[in-house]
Amino acid sequence: VKPTNKMAERALLRIDQKLNGTEEGMKTSIAGQVQRLIQQARDPANLSRIFCGWQAFL
């Protein structure tokens, strides 16, 4: 029996899913993946985590 690292296996599975375009159990096109990434990148909740001095009014 070969020991395995379950956390590493889950991380690799998630990476594989992302590379294959599967998000939340749904397969999406490349254009759909790009659109979702752009939306996530523009989300103020995500932007505020990037830089502690970031302010929405700037």
N, C-alpha and C positions, 0 to 999 in steps of 0.2 A: 504494500500500500504506500503510495507516494503522498507525502504531506503537501497540502496546498494552502495557499493564502487566499481565503474567501474574499477579503476586501480587494485584493489585487485582481482577482477574477471578475468581480463586479465592475471594477473600473475599466478593465479591458473589454468587457461585454458592452459597456456604455459607449466606449470609444468606437467599437465595431458598429453599434447601432447608429451613431452619429455619421460615420463614414458611409454607411449604406442608406442614409436619408430617413431613418426611422426616428420619429419623435413622438413620445407619448403613445406608442403603439400604432401610429399611423405613418405610412410611407409617403414621403413628399418628393416632389420634383426638385431639381437643382434650383430652379427659379424660386420655388417655394421656400427652400432652405435659405437662400440668399435674402429673401424678403423677411423671413423670421429673424435672421441674424441682424439685419438692419434695424428692425423694430426693437430688438433687445438692446442694441447699441445706443439707440436714441431714447430709451426709457429713462426718465429722470431718476428713478429709484436706482438704476444701475450706474448712471453718471455720478451720482452723489457718492458712490463708494470709491470711485477712482481717485479723487483728490479731496482731502479733508476740508480744504478751504473753498470748495466749489459751492456756489450759491445760484439758485435757480433764476434770480433776477439779473444776473450778469449776462 
